[in-house]
Amino acid sequence: MGRLKLSELDNIDLARRNIFVRPPEPPDDVLMSDPTNSIYIGRTKIFHVPFYWTYQKTTNPHICVVGITGSGKSYFVKTFLTRASYVWGTNAFIIDWAGEYKDWVKQVGGKVISLGRGSSINLLDTAGMKPNDRIKQVMRTLDMLTDIGRYPEQRRLTELAIEKAYVNNKFKLDSKLQVDGLGRPLRPPTLKDVQKILEDMSEAGTYEFPAELENAIYRIRQFTREGEDFFAQQSTIDLEKLTKAGLVDLDISGLPDETFRGLAALSMLQFIKEKMREEGWSSTKGLKLLVVLDEAWKVAKDDNSDAVMIVREGRKYQFGLIVASQNPTDISEAIFSNVGTTFILRVKFERFLDYLQSTLNFSDYMREGIAKLGVGQAAVNMAFQTNVDFPETFLLEKIDGEEPMQEFFLDLDKVLTKEELAMEGAVRSASFEKDELKKKLRSYGMGEEQSDEIVGLFAKKGRRMEISAFVVLLSRYGIARVNISSFLKDLGLDDNLVINVLAKADELELELSDTDITEYILQAEAAAAGQAEGAS
């Protein structure tokens, strides 16, 4: 048995020991909830307590997810949607910017709808709203996504033409009633009707500002041209069914540009919000719907966006909004300040950490922990319904998903100096999650078959690849140098290291000449295996 020894200790030394301070984690009764009425996420980093998320403890059910490329955002979202379906029977509607979720949705028996590839949304559908209310939404959306707000007369002409299009189709602007005198449903107008009204005004030749009128027609025409009239036809999407159809992926990657994609995303958020508003919120029913908005910077950044409005209005609606991005500055500060929960995955850039810390107000200790997160690890910030005397931000050991996370590694040994290799604790590899890699490659225009080939090559090599060979591989698949550089930076590599990697890749490209890069990578793997066997 050891002996007790008395010693003198001044107050300053005692304070440094913090022996009476609880580590930064909420108490067990906050972290753990009824498994039949909550979603298991993972265990906390310090006390390894199981963390079960439930909207019933937070100010609202809305969620932010941030993390660099490869950190595991998509993995987390898929796990969350799957478990919400099991626990509450929650439907899920994914507004899929890059088409990254569609394969998974198909695999699990969900429904995929591809805008720009046969499906369309009538921008002037009312979704049960008064036409006046829908007109305000449409004009606010155009203000966000185009520069029409800088031209008041063109904006006024467009708004008046939309009003007239509804009136021409027998709608009453201030009424939700949308049937004619015989009880038959009214057919909503389209943007083509709006264009025709403006063109008739132009032909009449009586308008005093003909240049403004012609410009207003030109603005509408960009959405009505044949082959790009995705929002100027009658809707092929039944919103009433989609919000209750289990798992639905709205793939908008086939639309021409960010303006079209933003138009689709905002319209769907507006329609869904109206449906949920009609049904009202009830905490006893669980979540009826989770809507995922991933990498939608045009929609998530503007303070006038419906995404921001939904989050600000808190618990009014019977659905939760999940906003995800690799760049937290692409998400409005109003969203961070008002969502019930923020999941912070791997974040490397100081400016991103500055933004998160200033917005969520976590400690420097927590900031250091977030900077060291690996793939699949996370910090959680929760806005509780009542004031609490414990930290609202805490670390998770890792996210425990429905299936093992497939992590890929890029070896850095050949691009590090001898001094860097000799440093204690030197980072010798960069890592990322498989689905995040596929998502990024698709965003650069790579086809599904090609991205699957690259993923398959990683699998053959034990999920590891030398980084300069990887760069040559991407280059030969047609990925632009600027995108490769961006990808490496997104993984957390600093500028100097990125320069070294690209220079090493150029040397390797010259050395390889006409040699197939896939063959080189597999031969390098076989040689490494042979050396290891000889050494043993």
N, C-alpha and C positions, 0 to 999 in steps of 0.2 A: 504494500500500500504506500503511495507517495506521501510525502510530507508537505504540510502547508507552510508557506514561507511568507511572512509579513514584509512588505516593502513600502516605502514612501513614494507617492506619485502625485505630481502637481496637477491642477485642474486642466491645463492645456493638453497634457499628454493623455489624460483620461478622456477628454472630449474627442481626441483623434481616433480613439478606439471605437467609438459609436456602439458600445455594447448594448445600449438600451434602444437602439433604432432598428425598426423592422425593415428588412430589405424591400426594395420597391416592387411589391406585388400586392394586389388586393387580397383580402382574407378569403379563406376557403369557401365560405358560404356565398360569396359573391361570384367566385370563379365556377363553382359547381352548381348545376341546376338539374331538374328532373330530366333524365335522358329521353323520356317520352314527349317532352315539350321543349326541347332545345337541341342545338346542333353541336356535336363534338368537333373541336378544332385541333387540339393537341395538348401537350403538357407544358406548363410554365418552366422557364429556364432555371430558376433558383430552387424552388421547392418541389418541382415536378408534379404540380397539382393539375389534374385534368381540367381543362377549360371548356365549358359548354356555353355557347353563345345563345342568347335569347333576346328578342326585341323587347320583351316585357321589362327588362331592367334598364333599357336605354331610352333616351329622349324620343327616338324614332327608329324605324327599321332600316333606314338608309345607310349605305356602306360605301366607303372609299377604299380602293386597293391601289397601292403604288409600289413600284419596284422596277429596277433596271431590266433590260433584256435578259431572259434566261433565269430570272429570280424565282419563277414559279407562280406568276399571277394566274395564268390560264388554268394551271393545275388546281390552285386554290378555288377558283370560281367554279370549275366543274365539280369538285368535291362538295362545295357549299350547296350548289343547286341539287345535286343528287340526294344529299342528306335532308335538305328542306322538303324534297318530294316525299321521302320516307316518313319524316316526322309530322309534317302538317298537310301533306297532300298538295304542296304548293306547285302551281304552274310556273313555268319559266319562259320568258320571251327575251331572246338575245338579239340585240341590234348589232349585227356582226360586220364591223367595218372592213376587215381584211379577209373575210371568209374563213377564218381560222377554226371556228367551232363546228362548221357544217359536217365534217367527217365524223366527229364525236357524236353529234346529234343523230346522224344516221345510224351509227353503230348501236346506240342505246334505244333506238326505235322512235326517235322524235321526228318532227316534221321540218323540212327545209323549204323556205320560199326564197327564190332568187329574183330580186328586182333587177331589171335590165336584161333579164333572160327569160322573158315571157310573162312575168307578173308586173302589175302596175297598181299605183295608188292615185286616186283622184284627189288632188290637192283641195278641192272644194267640197269634198264629202263633209257633212256636218257632224256625223257620229252622235246624233241626238241633240246637238247644241242649237241654239238660236243662230241663224245665219249672221246676225250682227257680231256675235261672239267669235264665230269662226273667221269672219273677215278680219277682226282685230288680230287674231292669232297668225293668219297668213301674212298680214302686213308686217307684223313684228318679226316674223321669220325672214321675210325678204330684207328687212332692215339689217338683220344680223348677217345674212349670208351674201348680200350684194351691197352695192353702194347707192341704192335707190334713195336712201335717207338724205343724201347730199343734194337731191334734186326734188324739192317739195312739190313742184307742179306735176312732174311725172308720177310721183307717189300718189298725189291726189287723183289724177286721171285713172290710175290703175285701180285705186280703191273704189272710185265711182263706177267703173266698168264692172267690177266684181259684184257690187250691189245690184246693178241693173241686170246682170246675168241671172242672179237669184230671182229677182222680181219677174223677169221674162219666163222663168220656169215655174211660176205660180207660188213661190215661197213668200211667206210674210217674214220680214227681216227681224222682227222682235218676238217671233213665236217658235216654240219647239215643235208645233204641229206640222207634220210633213206629209199630209195626205190631201188629196183634192176633195171636192164636194161629194164625190161618190165613194170616198174612203180608200181610194187607190194611192199607193205611195208615190210621192213626187220624185222625179228623176233630177238629181243635182246637176248643175251646170259644170262645165269643165273650163280649163284655161283657153281652150280653142274658142269657146263662146265669148270669153273676155276679149280675146284677140279680134274676133269678128266685130264686136261692138266698137272697139277702138278704130278698126279699119273703116267701118261705116262712117264714123265721125270724120276721119281723114278725107274720105271720098266726097263727103258733103261740102267740104271746103269752107265751113263757116267758123271753125275754131280759130281764135285769135293768135295762138302760139303754135303754128304747125310743126316747128322743129321739135318742140317738147312732146307733141303728140307722136311724131314719128319715132322718137327715142323711146317713148313708153311702149309702142308696138314692138320695137326691136327687143326690148327687155323681156317681154312676154314670149316673143317668138323663140328665144333660146330654150324654152321649155316645151315648145309645141312642134318643133321640127320633126319630120318623120325619122324614126329611128332613135329619137331622144325625147319622145313624148310620154315618158314613164309616168308623169304626174298630170297629164292632160287627157287621159282616157278614163272611162269608168273603172272603178276599182275591181280588181280580181281577187282582193283579199277581204275576207269576211272577218272583221275585227271582233264581232261578238263571239265567234267560235275560237279565234286565235288566242284570246286571253284565258280560255278555259280548255285548251287542247293539250295540256301536259307540257311537253318541252318543244318549243318552236324556235327555229333559227331564221331570222330575217337577214339573208345574205345580201349586203348592198355593195359588195366588192365589184360587181359588174357594172355599176353606174360610172359615168364618164369622169367625174372629178369630185373634189371635196364639197363643192356647192350642192351638187345633186345628192351626195350622201348625207350632207347636213340637212337638206330638205326632207329626206326620207326619215331620218332619225327624229327630227323635231316634230314632224307630223304624227309619227307613231306615238311619241311621248304625249302629245296633245290629245290624241284620240283616247289613249289608255287612261290618262288622267281623268277625262270626262266620264269614262265608264266606271272607274273606281269611285269617283265623286258621287255618282248616282247611287252606288251600292253602300257607300259610307264605311266607316271604320268600326270594327268590333274586336277588342283584344281577346275575346274568347274564341274567335274563329281561326286563329293563327294567321299566317300570311297566305292570301289567295294567289298572289302573283309576285314573282321577282323579275325585274327588268334589268338586263345587263347592257351597259353602255361602255364599250372598251375602246380606248385610244381615240375617242371622239372629241378632239381638242376644240374644234369649232363650236361644238354644242356645249361642252363642259366649261369652257373658259369665260364665255360672255355672261355677265351678271343678269342680263335680260332673258337668258335662256330658260326654257321650261324645266330643264334639269335643275337649275338653281331654284326656281319657284317651287318645284315639288319638294325639294329638300327643306326649304325654308318653311313650308307649310306643315312640316313635321308629320304628325300621326293622323292627319285628316283622311288619308287614303288607305285603301285596303291592299297596298302593295309596297314592296321595298325596291328601291333603286340602287343598283350596284354600279358605281363609276370607277373604271380602272384605267391607269395610265402609267407608262414608264417615266414620264416627266411630270412631277407634281405641280410645276408651275403652269402646266397646261390645264389644270383644274382650278376653277374659280376659288378664291379664298373663302367666299361665302359658302361654298359646299363644304370645305374642310371645317369651317366654323360651326356648321349646323348638322352634319351627319351624326347619327348615333354612334357609329363605329368606324374607325380607320385602321386598316391592316397595312402596316409598313413592312415591305419585304426588303430585299437587298437594295440599298441606296449608296452610291459611291461619291457623287459629286457634292462638293461643299456647298454650292449655291442651292442645291436641292435640300440638303440638310438644314441650311439656314432658313429656307422657306417653311419647311415642316416644323422646325422648332419654334419659329416665331408665331406660326399659325396655331399649333397644337399646345404650345407652352410646356414642353417636357424638359427635364433636367439635362445638364451636361453629361451626367453619368449615363442617362438613357441614350443620348446622342452618340456617345462612344460605343455603346452596345449595338446600336443600329448600324453604325459604320462597319462593324465587324460581322454582320450577319452573312451566313452562307446561303446557298440555294435551298429554298424550302423553309428557312427560318424566318421569323417575323416578330415585329413589335405590334402591340395592339393598343389603341387609344379608344377609350369608351366614354361617352358623355352620359352619365347616369341621370336618372330622373330627379334625384334628390342630391343635396350637397353631401359630400363624403369626406372622411378624414384619412383616406388612403390614396396612393397614387392611381391616377386614371390611365397611365401608360405603363405597360409591362412587356416583358420579353417572353416569347415562346421558344421552346427547345427546337421544335420543328412542326410543320403542318402535317398531320397524319391523314393522308388521303385514302381514297377508296382502293387505290392500287399503288404499288411501290413507285415512287418518283424516279423517272429515268433521267439521271444527271450525266451530261457529257463534259469532257475536260479537254482543254487545249494546253499542251505542255509548252512552257516558256524557256526551258533550259538553254536552247540554242540561241536565244535572242538576249539573254541576260549576260552581263559582264561577269568575270571571275569574282570581282569584289561583291557584286550583288548576290551571286550564288553562295558566297562564303558568309554572307550576313545571317545572323541568327534569326530564325523566323521568317526568312525571305519567302515571298509568295512565288511559287514555281509553276503555278497553273491557273488558268481562268476557267470557270465552270458556268454552265447554263443548263436549263431544263429542256428536254427534247421538244416538247410542243412549242416552247417559246422560239426555238431555232426555226421550226417549220413556219411559224407565224411570220418571223422576220424575213425569211427567204421569199415567202409569198408576197410580202409588202414590197419587195424589190422586183417583182414581176416574174419570179421563177415559177415554173409549172409544178403541179402536184407530183408528177412522176419524177422530176429531177430532184425535188426536195426529199422525196422518199429514198432516192438513190444515195443521197448524202447521209441521211439518217442510217440507212443500211450499212454504209461504210463505217460509220462510228461503231455500230453494233459488232461488225466483224473485227474491229480493232480493240475490243474490250472497252468501248466508250471513251477512248482517248485518241488524240491525234496531235502531231507536232504542229504548232501554230502557223509556221511559214508554209508548210504543205497545205494546210487548210485554206490559207489565203490564195495560193495558186489554184486550188480546187475551185473556189468560188469564182476566181477570175476566168477560168476556162469554161465555167457554166454561164458566163456572160454577165456576172454581177459587176457593176461599175466600181472603179477604185474608190470613188467618194463614198459609196454605200458600204464598201468593205471597211473603210476607215471609220465611218460612223458606227458600224456594228462593233468594232473593237473598242471604241470609246464607250459605247453603251455597256460593254462588259466590265467597265471600270479601269481599263488600261489608260495610263496617262499619255500625254502627247508624245513625249520622248520615246516611250516604249512602243507606241504605235508606229512611229517613224522607223524604229529599229526593225520591227516586224515586217513592214512593207519592203524595206531595203533587203532584208534576208530573203523574202519571198522573190524579189527580183533576181537575186543571185541564183536561187534554186531554179527559177524559170529558165535562165540562161543555161544552167547545167543540164536541165532535163531535155532541152531542145524539143525533139518530136516524141519523146517518151510519154506514154499515157500516164497521167497523174494518179489515176486510181491504181494502176499496176505498180507504180513507184511506192505509193503508200502501203499497199499490201506487202510488197517485197521488204520494205523497211520494217514492217511488223514481224515478218518471218525472220529477218536477220537479227532483230532484237531478241526474239524468242530463242534463236540458236545460240546467241552470246550468253544469255542467261542460263541455258542448259549446260554450256561448256564450263561456265563458272562454277556451277553446282557440282 
